[in-house]
Amino acid sequence: MDRTTITRRSLIAGAIAAPVVTAMRGNASVLADQSSKRPNVLFFLPDQVRRCEVGCYGGGQNAPTPNVDRLATQGTRFTNALSTYPLCTPYRAMLQTGRMPALSGGIMNFINLPSTGQSMADIFSHAGYETGYIGKWHLASGRLTGTLTRDVPPPNVDPESEFVPPGPARLGYQHWEAFNFHTDFAHAFYYRDTRERLFMPKYETDSETDMAIDFMKKNKSSKKPFFLVVSPHPPHPEWRKEQTPSDSLAATPRDLHKRPNVKGWEETPTQDPHCYYAMIRNMDENLGRLTSFLDEEGLAKDTIVVFASDHGEMLASQSRHDKMVPYAEAVDVPLIVRWPGHVPAGHTSDVLYTPVDHFPTLAAMCGTGAPAIVNGKDLSWAALGSRGTGRDDVLLMNFTSQWDFPETNTIWPEWRGVKDRQYTYVRWLNGAEELYDNRVDIYQTRNLFDGRDVPPALAHFRQRLTALLKEAHDDFMPGDQYITWFDKKRNVIRNALGPIDRSNPGSPSSSVT
């Protein structure tokens, strides 16, 4: 069978030679003697890499990405991969649970998701995988435990607040060399299974790559496949010289290429964009180390490699900084999938790919099946170069106007939106609307809706937004109304369907989709 026409059915039945198991509310059953026949998964997830900076997507002017570009020549490059909620925790919650924010409760940073026992690593563990997580987690309450408002400081901050203990809080990951959150990239700390703070001997991304290689070496001779997520915090801010690899910074051009829609560009000692690009350069080098290890150790043909990022960065485009806005620089993310012999080399797909799709897609490629509570779509056919049914549009969102607190109409006003392959439509909480034709206006400089002339497409997108909100159980409330979804320890205690019984998180109130 030609690689470019391989189907998902033939992949699972032939290449994997293992049954597809649908995990219904956590009751997955897998034949243990077949688990070794499944592929490994290496998911590389650096933070805040916007798509436009990657060479194979037309970027690379400020930081070349030869290793990412090489990966694209060896696998499938997705041209419409999106961070549908461009913020760290919401993306990561969608990735790990496969559920929309209104159902998982992952609507802002520093919260404790309820474990349903049906997250991605849970399912892979049940299927006989050795699961591991290295790097930034950001799915725990951390240093903000004890407060839900900015005017009330957290009581008695635990010096090891970023430790995530073994058990349900790790959502199924067995091997752990991680931290919840910090930005000390040059002297990065992390934890294993005790509260002892450990320090990385090198720059954070370099050390995490070393840890990942050690993990894969130890698992090479095991009969169990591995599922490993490596999540470096760089190139997330702060962008300071002392937190940036000096060799990468020295190689970064002083005169940076800027996008045409940049307004209000600033360079300060604590927010120096040169550091952002130096961190991207270092990130690319470490991706190269990981893929070279797989190639040299004979693991490449048995390992699915995923390169992605949780959201982008505005860098003064549209006069904005950071993320949490509906524009391309924040929403558009890179996504490349490699699996030699199964994923066709040099393939591209324009399917609309969202964070909730990773779980069911990887589960299908590995033959484990996904739980009934997952909201995402199995897009494995797109990675495999086959034909399938995608979606016409997706919901974009920002639930709160402050990334760490349930607030309304403050720093980043709330909005919802619809994106298809051509347009981006946005409705802000105050009722203002924007519509961009991304094919002819790639920098989104012309809002087609100016309050006077209503383009014909606007009625369609208004209708689609209403439908997508209903499908996602999203009432589009002001951000401060979500305060009732959390207790004082930032545990998620309810979602759009009602209260969650954290002692029995698999109950209908937290599981029905």
Order of alpha helices (4+ residues) and beta strands (2+ residues): beta-alpha-beta-alpha-alpha-alpha-beta-beta-beta-beta-alpha-beta-alpha-alpha-beta-alpha-beta-beta-alpha-alpha-beta-beta-beta-beta-alpha-beta-beta-alpha
